[in-house]
């Protein structure tokens, strides 16, 4: 059973961090490039994907933290990788439950215009920037977690 949980740890970590990098740095830019004539559609699709990876991240973080606690007990609290996952979880939750709904509300408030053509443009741009920074930090932390996992410091 331990082999299965160890393997599942690696799969879950790969799924989460790989998903962050794939959606954020491959899929979203490709959507905006391919749908350059309809940025609203590209933004809507990208938003759905970021929401999906946010929910996936919550589930993955829960498994990773549970795994570390069950494997190492309270000693897990002294490992930097445990706190790295906690930080990634917090960043993901702030984005999913705080920033993304705010961006969606700004888009809705701007209707019937696109938000970037409305008086809400500056607020949207600011919060979009906050969202991008949170995502970048989470992605880099995920990369550190993957690299640390390769050295066996679960």
C-alpha positions in Angstrom: 0.0 0.0 0.0 2.9 2.3 0.8 4.2 2.0 -2.8 0.8 3.0 -4.1 0.6 6.1 -1.9 4.2 7.0 -2.9 3.4 6.7 -6.6 0.1 8.6 -6.1 2.1 11.4 -4.5 4.3 11.7 -7.6 1.3 11.5 -9.9 -0.7 14.1 -8.0 2.3 16.5 -7.8 2.9 16.1 -11.6 -0.7 16.6 -12.4 -1.0 19.8 -10.4 2.3 21.5 -11.3 2.2 20.2 -14.9 -1.3 21.6 -15.2 -0.2 25.0 -13.8 2.6 25.3 -16.3 0.6 23.8 -19.2 -2.5 26.0 -18.8 -0.7 29.2 -17.7 2.2 29.2 -20.1 1.1 27.2 -23.1 -2.7 26.9 -23.4 -3.8 30.5 -22.3 -1.3 32.3 -24.6 -2.3 29.9 -27.5 -5.9 30.7 -26.9 -5.3 34.5 -27.1 -3.1 34.0 -30.2 -5.6 31.8 -32.0 -8.6 33.8 -31.0 -7.1 37.2 -31.5 -10.2 38.5 -33.2 -12.3 37.5 -30.2 -10.4 38.3 -27.0 -13.6 38.0 -24.9 -14.0 34.4 -26.0 -10.3 33.7 -25.4 -10.5 35.3 -21.9 -13.6 33.3 -21.1 -12.1 30.0 -22.0 -8.8 30.9 -20.2 -10.8 31.9 -17.1 -12.6 28.5 -17.1 -9.3 26.7 -17.4 -7.7 28.7 -14.6 -10.8 27.9 -12.5 -10.4 24.2 -13.3 -6.7 24.2 -12.4 -7.6 26.1 -9.2 -10.0 23.4 -8.1 -7.6 20.7 -9.1 -4.9 22.4 -7.1 -7.1 22.4 -3.9 -7.6 18.6 -4.3 -4.0 17.9 -5.1 -2.7 20.0 -2.2 -5.1 18.2 0.2 -3.7 14.9 -0.8 -0.1 16.0 -0.7 -0.5 17.5 2.8 -2.3 14.4 4.1 0.3 12.2 2.6 3.1 14.1 4.3 1.3 14.2 7.6 0.5 10.5 7.6 4.0 9.5 6.4 6.1 11.8 8.7 3.6 12.7 11.5 4.2 16.0 13.2 7.7 16.0 11.8 6.1 17.0 8.5 5.5 20.4 10.0 9.3 21.0 10.2 9.8 20.3 6.5 10.0 23.2 4.1 8.2 21.1 1.4 5.1 20.9 3.7 5.0 24.6 4.0 5.6 25.0 0.3 2.5 23.0 -0.4 0.6 25.1 2.2 1.7 28.3 0.5 0.7 27.0 -2.9 -2.7 26.0 -1.5 -3.2 29.5 0.0 -2.2 31.2 -3.2 -4.5 29.0 -5.2 -7.4 29.6 -2.7 -6.9 33.4 -2.8 -7.0 33.3 -6.6 -9.9 30.9 -6.8 -12.1 32.4 -4.1 -11.0 36.0 -4.1 -9.4 37.3 -7.3 -11.2 35.2 -10.0 -14.7 36.1 -8.7 -13.7 39.7 -8.5 -12.5 39.6 -12.2 -15.8 37.9 -13.2 -17.8 40.5 -11.4 -15.9 43.4 -13.1 -16.6 41.7 -16.4 -20.3 41.4 -15.6 -20.5 45.0 -14.3 -19.0 46.2 -17.6 -21.7 44.6 -19.8 -22.9 45.2 -22.5 -19.3 46.4 -23.2 -16.2 44.4 -22.9 -14.5 45.2 -19.6 -11.4 46.6 -21.4 -13.6 49.0 -23.2 -15.3 50.2 -20.1 -14.6 52.6 -17.2 -13.6 49.4 -15.2 -10.6 48.8 -17.4 -8.0 50.0 -14.9 -9.5 48.1 -12.0 -9.7 44.9 -14.1 -6.1 45.4 -15.3 -4.9 45.8 -11.8 -6.6 42.7 -10.5 -5.6 40.8 -13.6 -2.0 41.7 -12.7 -2.4 40.5 -9.2 -3.9 37.3 -10.5 -0.9 36.8 -12.8 1.6 37.4 -10.1 -0.1 34.9 -7.8 -0.1 32.4 -10.6 3.5 33.0 -11.4 4.6 32.6 -7.7 2.5 29.4 -7.4 4.1 28.0 -10.6 7.6 28.7 -9.4 6.9 27.2 -6.0 5.5 24.1 -7.8 8.7 23.8 -9.8 10.7 24.0 -6.5 8.4 21.3 -5.1 9.0 19.0 -8.1 12.7 19.5 -7.9 12.8 18.7 -4.2 10.6 15.6 -4.8 13.2 14.2 -7.2 15.8 14.3 -4.3 13.4 12.3 -2.1 12.6 15.0 0.4 8.8 14.3 0.5 
